[in-house]
Structure formats: structure tokens, C-alpha cells
């Protein structure tokens, strides 16, 4: 038995294009396969919020549903779409043959199909069955998760995005067929598989760099059809360097415009790094000195003293104001360059460097951004990202040629303990502070990557607690910032959405563990 498996591109809120892609693959399969199979919501793409009950969209999807059924005159078809049940629209799998709808099953049910003396069970999740199980669920790409392989199973990938307005997930394009001892991976958008002759093939997981580039391309295509310039505030630091390089690689140099905004505390090496990037990427760029704007703002405000964080935030907001002004002038959008640790700890100025159309790096820790920088240089076989920006890790000590800084005050450097805080933030998101204290008490923390970086910082009991509580406090006070930031391009399991304005609270267990450590 031969099955055509389509891992086609799925577009959100574009039933017409989805049907065209579906029809194209059906035509490829006719005369060559006994069945053609598509993934979950292959006509609608992911529906979100009010789109789920928009009558125009629903009517369009049901119209194309009839056309898919008609196409089954030539070949049996399995596909995913919505099903209207009274006032509810349900994620459903359908099977049609000979021009008629034969069977369907809702999201939490298996769809059993008998074809050529073989029973196939189609579902969104793995089923306990002796028959061949075909998984059609929409799966996000997650670099920190190893794909589980289930025997006697076909698992389809899908190409596209799932965008809920706060997070933009790139879908996992790699599927597999696993029968007996053979596993054949599906690395193409359309493949015809002979179930009697499965050929084992190596697993080729897409790289984080590849998925970031795809996510940028697809987000731009689906949400910014007028093809604006992407404007990047290029500070001369690591994050903005990676952002401007990603956008240039994804969209082409004609779509990217760099802006340097030197202020009272900008260092010469920052400007040198920025101009190195402009030359290597060959993008248009300009410099807007914000010193006069800073002085004008200070003189306009009726306060005797403006210093500290207030003074720093004025500079950051003027940079955001400058980027948005340029965006208005040249019909562009601004990229957000912040990484996950900055987002977690609120190390960004609301309406300043927290602005943007898309957060390119907010699902990556600082060290992961450094790895992407190295990957870009390796891919281009050139020093695109200046070497002095890429962290060098030696015996779990993070060394910088040019230490990260917002350059908003004299001799300012980022307060994070890089390496340790990268892992700590991820751990807190998944397990909470009590687990950190428990592992510190029994010393098992030092058997982890997080603990090895912690050891390099040589924090005593009191300093360890003080630092942990600073991180938790920053996480809590930054919630209102995080829920106002641009959508985050997701490539991992961890994140902040959906997030209510509910900070972590101190539990009795936490207090008991803390007392044991300090005493």
C-alpha cells in the first residue's frame, strides 16, 4: 500500500491558499498512491480568538471542504478542518473517497479507516492500537525537546506558523514513518511511502538558526505583505548584531536598515562594531545622535535632579522614539532585539528598547544568542558578527571581549551573571525557586549545567540566597513589561505566555529551606 504524505505549508487565515496547496498535492498523488494524507487544520491553519467564530471564515472553510470531498473522486483523502456542531466549531479529521464524505472524528477521538484490507487509525495524539497509527497533530519546533519515535506509527510534520498574538511558533516540518525496526524520516514537503518497503534514514533536526530565519520569513510574509523596511537599532552589542544579521539573511539586504544612536555614554568600540556589521551585510544605515534630544528632555522637565534609572530610561525611550520616527518616515517596522534573560528580568525600557513588530531573540538566552552568532559566522564563512561580541566559555567561566552593556550611564555593564542566570531563569520557569533551594542544600545542583556555572561565580550561602531573591524579584516586577512586549518568535518549550499579572509568592517550604541554608 502506498500513501502520499503532505507536509505542506499551512497559512493562518488564508483558506484559499491552503486549498490551492492541498489541491496541488492531491494532483501529485493521483495514479501514484492509494491514499493522500494532510495534517491538522490543513484548510484553515490555526484559528485563534474571534477567527474561530467569524462566519465569513467558517463559510469559506466549509465551501472548500466540499471541494476537497469532490477531489476524492480520484483518490481517497484524509485531512483536518473545522466541524460545525450547533454553535461550536471543533477541530476534526475527515476521510472522503469516491466523491463522498465517509467518516470524521473530533479532536479527542481516533478516525479509523479501512483501505485495501488494511486498517489505519488517524488521530491528533498517539493511540493504543494494533493498527498503523497516523498522527496529524500540529507540532511546534522546539530545539530543547527530542522527538519521541513510536513504532507502528506515521507522524506528519507541517510547515508554517502558529501565531497567537504574543508568541509565534514555527511548526516542526520533520515527520517520520516507523514500522517494525525501520524508521524513515520525512524531510520533504511531499513524499509517497510504500508501507511494504520502509527505508531507514537519518534524523535531520532543523537547526535553531534555520528555524529563526524561517520564522522571520513567514511572519513577514503573512503579516507584512506590503514588504516594509525592517529597522534595527544597532548598538554595537551582541543582540542587535544577531538581529540585523538574521533579518538580512532572511529577507535580503534591501529590506533592512540599520540605525546607530550614540548617546552620552556610547563607547567607540560600539560604533566600530556597528559599522563593521553595516559593511559586511551591505545594508543601508544612518546615525542619529541623541545627545541633543537628551539635553532638551532634561531641560524641559521641571525637576532639580534627574539621575540614575530615570536618566537611563530617558535615553532608552528617546532611542525608541527615534526608531519609530524613522519607521514612519520610510514606511518601516522596528525589530525588537531583547533576549530571554532581559525579558525575564525586565532589563528593557518600556516604550524604549521594548518596542517592535517582532521579538526575534526573546526565546533565547544570552549564551544561546552567542551560539547563533557563531552559527551565522560559520554559515557565511566570514566574521559577520564581530568576534569580540561572542562569549567564550572556559571551565564554565563566561569571558567577553566586549562585555554586554546598555551604555546608559558611565562604566555601566549588565548586572546578570551570564551562564548561571541563563540556566536559572529557565529552571525557575519550569520548577520554581523551592526546587533550586532543595538542590542547593543536597549539593545536587552542582551536578547540573546550572550548578557548574554557579560554582564558577563562587557564591556563598548568603550571596546565593541574595542573588536568587534578586532574580525572583526581577521576574515578578517585570510582568507588566512582558505582557506589553512584541510577539516572541518561539523555538523552545519555555516561555511567559499566557501570563497573568500574578507574581511568584513566598511559600512556607521556601522559607524553611532558606532558613536551613542560612543557618
Secondary structure, DSSP 8 states (H G I E B T S, - for coil): -EEEEE--EE-TT-HHHHHHHHHHHHHHHTTT-SEEE--TTTTT----GGGGG-HHHHHHHHHHHHHHHHHTTTSEEEEEEEEEETTEEEEEEEEEETTEEEEEEETTS-EEEEETTEEEEEESS----SSEEEE----B--TTS-----TTEEE---EEEEE-SSEEEEB---EEEEETTEEEEE-SSEEEEETTS----------HHHHHHHHHHHHHHHH-TT--EEEEE--SSHHHHHHHHHHHHHH-GGGEEEEE---TT--HHHHHHHHHHHHHHT-EEEE---HHHHHHHHHHS--S---HHHHHHHHHHHHHHHHHHHHHHHTEEEEE---HHHHHHT-S-TTTTT--SEESSTTS-HHHHHHHHHHHHHHHTS--S-GGGS-EEETTEEE-SS-----SSTT------TTHHHHHHHHHHHT-HHHHHHHHHTTGGGGSHHHHHHHHHT--HHHHHHHHHHHHHHHHHTHHHHTTS--EEE-SS----S--S------HHHHHHHHHHH-
